Amino acid sequence: MNRGNSRLRNGLLDLLTILLLGLVLLPIIWVFVASIRPDADIMSRSLIPMQITFDHFAEIFSRGDFLVALRNSLIVGGLVAVCTVLIAVPAAYSLSRFTYHGRDFIGFLILATQMLPAVAVLVPLVVIIRSLGLANTLTALTVTHLALGLPIAVWMLKGYIDAVPRELEEAAVIDGSSQLGAMVRITLPLIRPAVVAVGTFAFVLSWGEFLLALALITSTEVKTLPLALQTLFDPYSFSWGVVMAGGVVIAAPTVLLFLLFRNQLVGGLTAGGIKG
């Protein structure tokens, strides 16, 4: 009887999981399918395309402003990912391994920044950026996007470093290595999945960020892809197919990164909470 109840419960959970997965994936699948359908076909009630066309993608990549935005997003996202890793690794190592006055308070401040929504600091942030003369620059976007993802990156890496036995580093120090050398040669290779996860997270966060970019950027030369996608909603020559093609282009790097680093991402996001 218990085995029958267990099978029924597992079956219901599997069915619920499939339903939730369908709700999440259905809009994504619809965007992709709509991007390769003619506009007239998109407006039909059928989910199955009657015709397939790649004209929408050709139109997207023929737009100079969209290509400029693609370049800008790649530059900003790449810089944010690299800088996040370079800053978060030593910061997390310091919080995990060193004991000094005010360490817990510093860790609390880092975590407390995640309690504030971006909207709450939007106005003062824009004022500061403009007073520094950095408005309409990729530098402003890089710095603000870095500030968004860095706190959570530090805490993700700290949890992973906490799981690495200290004895491994102590043995390296006894053999003549410095503390920095032990971190680079011992700890860093062991937390590589978490480093990949943090870098990918930072890139994706920057890649799709819209609100700060909208507040800081008005010049076409430094717009990112989310802002370029907004310009596709032209009230005089609006095309759902072109908009959906733009959405696919924005989503493609995220999907590609997940497929390339899926093992590291899963390991990096889960192993950090496991204590040895």
N, C-alpha and C positions, 0 to 999 in steps of 0.2 A: 504493500500500500504506500509506504514511504517512497519506494523507488518510483512508483507511478506518479506520485505528487511531484517528485523531483523532476521527472521528465516533462510533466505538464508545465511546471514553473520555468524550466529551461526553454521549452518551446515558446512560451509566451514572451519571455525575455528576448529570444531570438527574433520573434515576429516584431516586437516593439523596436528592436535595434534596426531591423530592415526598414520599418516605416520611417523612423527618424532619419536614417541614412538617405532614404528616398526624398524626404522633405528638404534635406540639405543639398543633395546633388541635383535635384530637378531644375532649380534656377540656373545652375552652372551649365548643365547639359543643354538647356534651352538657349542660353546665350551663345554657346558654341554652334548649335544647329542653326540658329537664326543668322549667324555671321556668314553662313555659306548658302543662304536662301535669298532669292530675289525679294525686293520689298513687297511686291504684291503677294508673294507666297507667305511672307511672314504674317501678314494681316489675316490670313485664313485661320480657321479654327483647328486645323490639323497639325499635330505635332510632328508628323512625318513629312519631310520636304518633298515636294513634287519635282523641283529642279535644284541643281547644285551649281553655284557660281562662286568664283573667287574674285569677282570684280570689286567687292567691298574692301578686301585686303589690298588690292592694287591701288584703289583710291586712297586708302589710308597712307600707304607708303609713298604715294606720289605727292603728298602734302609736305612742303618744306618745314612748316611749323611743327608738325608731328614728329618728324625726324630729329629736329633740334631738341624737342622735349624728350625724346627717347634717349638721346645722347646725354642730356642733363640729368635725367633720372639714373642712368648707369653711372655717371660720375659721382653724383651725390650718394647713391646707395653703396657703391664700392668704397668710397672714402669713409662713410659711416660704419660699414662693416669692419674695415681694417682698424680704424681708430677705436671702435668699441672693444675689439679683442685686445689691442695693445694696451688700453687703459684698464679694462676690466680684469685681466689676468693678474697683474701685480696688485691691484686694489683688493681683489678677492683673496689673494694669497696673504696679504698683510692682515686682513680681518680674520683669517682662519688660523694663521700660524704665530703671529707676533702678539705679545701682551704689552700694552702701553696704556697710559692714562688717557681716558676719553675714547677708547676703542668702541665700547658698546654704544656710546652716544653718537659717534660718527656713523656706525652701522644703522642706528635708528634714524638718523637724518637722511641717510641714503634711501632707506625703505619708506620714510615718510613722504618723500617726493612723489611716490606712486599714489598717494592718497588724494593728491590734487589733480583734478581733471585739466586737460590742456586749455579748456575755455577759461578757467579761472585765472590763468597767468597770461592769457593771450594779449590783452591790452598792454600791461607793463612790458611784456616781451617785445612787442612791436615798437613801443616807445624807446626801449633800450637799443634795439637794432638800428632804428632810424637815427638816434642820437650818435651812434658810432659810425654812421655813414655806410652801413652795410646793407641797406635796403636794396632790393632787386639784385642780389648777388647770390651765387651758389654757396659762398662761404656762410652766409646767414642760414641757409637751409641746412647745410652740413652741421653747423654748430647746434642748431635747435633740434634737429633729428637725433643727433648724438646725445643730447641731454634727455630726450624722451626715452631712449632705450638703454642707456648706460646703467641706471640704478638696478633694474631687474636683471641685467646681464651680470652685474657684480654679485647679486645674491644667488643667481643660478650657479655661477662658478664657485662661490664660497661653499655651497652645499656639496658640490662634487669634491672640492679639495678637502673638506672635512672628512670625507669617506676614504681618503688616501692615508694609509698608516704613516704616522710620523717616523716610525722606526726605519723606514726606507731612506728618508732624508738624513736621519741621524747617522746611519751607516755610511752614507756618502760623505758626510762631513768628517767622520772619523778617518775615512780614507784620504782626506786631504782636500775635499771639495769645499768651496764656499757655500754659503746659504743660497746665494743667487744661482750658483752652478747646480746645486741640488734641485732647485726649482726647475731650471731649464732642462736638466738631463733626466730627472726622475719624475717629478710631478707633472710637468707639461705633457710628456708623451702619454701618461696615464689618463689625463683629462682631455685628450684630443677630441673624443666625441662631444663633450660639453662645449669645447671651443668652437667646433663646427656648428653646433646648435645655436650658440650665442651669435656667431657671425651671421648665420642665415637669418636668425630672428631679427637682427638689427637691419639687415638689408631689406627684408620684406616690410618691416615697419616703415622704413624710409621710402621704399618704392611706392607704397600705396597711400602715404600721408597726404591729406588734402587741405585740412583746415589751416594749419600754419603756413603752408605754401600759398594759399589764397590770400592770407593776411600780409605776407611779406613780399610777394612777387606780383608785379603788374606788367613787367616788360616781357614781350614775346620771346626774346633771346634767352631768357633764363627760366622759362616755364618748364615744369615737369609734366609727366604724362597725365596724372589726374587733372591738372589744369587744362592740358591740351584736349583731353576727352570732353571737358565741359564745353569747349568751343565748338564741338561737333553738333551740339543742340541748336542748330541754326533755325530760327522760326520761318525763314523764307525758303530754305532748301534742305529740309530735314530728312534724313534717311536712317531708319532703324537698323538696316543692315550695316551701314558704316559705323554707327555707334556700337553695335554688338561686336564688330570686327576690332574696334578700338579696345573694347573690354577684354577680348581674347588676348590681344597683344599685351595688355597690362597684366593679365593673369598668367601668361605663359612662363615668364622667368620664375615665378613662385612655384609653379607646378614642376618645372624642370629642376629647380634646386631640391625640391623634396624627393624627386625620383633619383637624383644623383646621390644625395646624402641621407636617404631615409633610414639606413641602419644607424648612422651616427646621430641623427636627430632623435630617434626613439631612445637610443642609449643615453644621449646627453640630457634629455628631458626627464628621464626616469631614474637614472643611477645616482643623480645628485641627492636624492632624498633617501638613499640607502646607506645605512651606517654599517661599517664592518664590525 
